[in-house]
Amino acid sequence: MTDAGENTEYDVVVIGAGPVGENVADRTRAAGLSTAVVESELIGGECSYWACMPSKALLRPVVARADARRVPGLSAAVEGPLDADAVLAQRDEMTSHWKDDGQVAWLEGIGADIYRGKGRLTGTRTVSVTAPDGTQKQLTARHAVAVCTGSRAVVPALPGIADVRPWTSREATSAKEVPGRLVVVGGGVVGVEMATVWQGLGSQVTMLIRGRRLLPKMEPFAGELVAEALTEAGVRILTGVSATVARRAGKDGPVTVELDNGEQLETDEILFATGRAPRTDDLGLDTVGLKPGSWLAVDDSCLVEGSDWLYAVGDVNHRALLTHQGKYQARIAGAAIAARAQKTPLLETDRWGAHAATADHAAVPQVVFTDPEASSVGLTLAEAEAAGHRVRAVDHDLAAIAGSGLYAKGYKGRARMVVDLDREILLGVTFVGPGIGELLHSATIAVAGEVPIDRLWHAVPAYPTISEIWLRLLEAYRS
């Protein structure tokens, strides 16, 4: 660990040591650039301790049990409740018990210097670090400063909300016990995943959805199938409603939630999964002519618009708020920083080159780890049509695939590919069904690679696997 002291100069200064900042540092160090990384919380960031890793550790036993219950000969063996204590203990292990020693060792192992404390821009290529003990250090970057501070959950300013102590995604993934009742506000990815977790662990869950469907950014059938399964599992889903007031009785009493339709709900905890905001409000953006608290607009190399030294990578640029997409941007940005530092021409004319995060626009993959899983890459049908493409959607029932029948009795699922009729390539693919998360990367390759339909016809799926859905979709298109 680096001690606070006099001014220190580096080639690159990275603010934020989550997966995105770590990957920027990895790429700049691999290029031989000296790199400092500043972090005010745990090295490893949101994903490692309060998002991806704990949420998927919590979801895995819930989904595995659901899968097992659909397998004849096995279903009777898994009828009992989950061991919640064991599930929470495994979650704790997957987060390294909220200790970052391993992450620190990795960063130090690549030769990056770590500064613990609050990083703040103080001018062009300069960052001040206020350590936990109040001491300060000034860092100067010869070539680039990369802002990788991520995003935070937004809680609406409802009357009484401060006294309620509501859950956000952080509390939902790190809770130490199962609440008897839980209200989930929001029907996006965090909302449906956490409803799946806590219902599976024994909570009585109610979801409040302002719109009319779950997973509104995916194809409509994705939210419909997930809602059907959640309802069958015992979750109550209220659509077209909003919470207007929340209040807690005493310090640890139940929470009363008032809805805009006049209904009142009583719950033990309330989770707001209602959006994200950038962690840029206290970053010193005003010292470099930018607005504090704003998302940072960037070009495809993640260079902030109007700057030749400031990069914004990951959630803060609002391009694709997903860990894997932020890490992808970090690899692109790291390569671009190194190229500019070494005065190597960027591959700016190559849409899929080493210095352009083109996948942010054309091929963003995502898996929602509910039961059933929902996954997608690229554009939905509505997005493709809105963008002016001449397209055709091809749908197929995943339950009609031999591999699906072997996977589970009563399998339910659906697949769609969106075909660009002018170029005969895929613009988007969506799968919904048990066990389809691992199927998505084949679709990602097809979309990012712009593989022609005629060539995909020669990619023969193994029988009997669920991936045979590719053959059925292509047959439907060709017919």
NORZIGI-V404004 format. One record per run of one state. SS is the DSSP state (alpha for helix, beta for strand, coil for the rest). FROM is the first residue (numbers start at 1). TO is the last residue. If there is no record, write none. Layout:
# NORZIGI-V404004
ss=SS from=FROM to=TO
ss=SS from=FROM to=TO
This chain:
# NORZIGI-V404004
ss=coil from=1 to=7
ss=beta from=8 to=15
ss=coil from=16 to=17
ss=beta from=18 to=18
ss=alpha from=19 to=30
ss=coil from=31 to=34
ss=beta from=35 to=39
ss=coil from=40 to=43
ss=beta from=44 to=44
ss=alpha from=45 to=50
ss=coil from=51 to=51
ss=alpha from=52 to=68
ss=coil from=69 to=74
ss=alpha from=75 to=78
ss=coil from=79 to=83
ss=alpha from=84 to=94
ss=coil from=95 to=95
ss=alpha from=96 to=98
ss=coil from=99 to=100
ss=alpha from=101 to=109
ss=coil from=110 to=112
ss=beta from=113 to=116
ss=coil from=117 to=117
ss=beta from=118 to=123
ss=coil from=124 to=125
ss=beta from=126 to=130
ss=coil from=131 to=135
ss=beta from=136 to=147
ss=coil from=148 to=150
ss=beta from=151 to=153
ss=coil from=154 to=158
ss=beta from=159 to=159
ss=coil from=160 to=160
ss=alpha from=161 to=164
ss=coil from=165 to=166
ss=beta from=167 to=167
ss=coil from=168 to=168
ss=alpha from=169 to=174
ss=coil from=175 to=180
ss=beta from=181 to=185
ss=coil from=186 to=188
ss=alpha from=189 to=200
ss=coil from=201 to=203
ss=beta from=204 to=209
ss=coil from=210 to=219
ss=alpha from=220 to=233
ss=coil from=234 to=235
ss=beta from=236 to=239
ss=coil from=240 to=242
ss=beta from=243 to=248
ss=coil from=249 to=254
ss=beta from=255 to=259
ss=coil from=260 to=263
ss=beta from=264 to=267
ss=coil from=268 to=268
ss=beta from=269 to=272
ss=coil from=273 to=275
ss=beta from=276 to=278
ss=coil from=279 to=284
ss=alpha from=285 to=288
ss=coil from=289 to=297
ss=beta from=298 to=298
ss=coil from=299 to=302
ss=beta from=303 to=304
ss=coil from=305 to=309
ss=beta from=310 to=312
ss=coil from=313 to=313
ss=alpha from=314 to=317
ss=coil from=318 to=322
ss=alpha from=323 to=341
ss=coil from=342 to=358
ss=alpha from=359 to=362
ss=coil from=363 to=364
ss=beta from=365 to=368
ss=coil from=369 to=372
ss=beta from=373 to=378
ss=coil from=379 to=380
ss=alpha from=381 to=386
ss=coil from=387 to=390
ss=beta from=391 to=397
ss=alpha from=398 to=400
ss=coil from=401 to=401
ss=alpha from=402 to=407
ss=coil from=408 to=412
ss=beta from=413 to=420
ss=coil from=421 to=424
ss=beta from=425 to=433
ss=coil from=434 to=436
ss=alpha from=437 to=448
ss=coil from=449 to=452
ss=alpha from=453 to=456
ss=coil from=457 to=465
ss=alpha from=466 to=478
ss=coil from=479 to=479
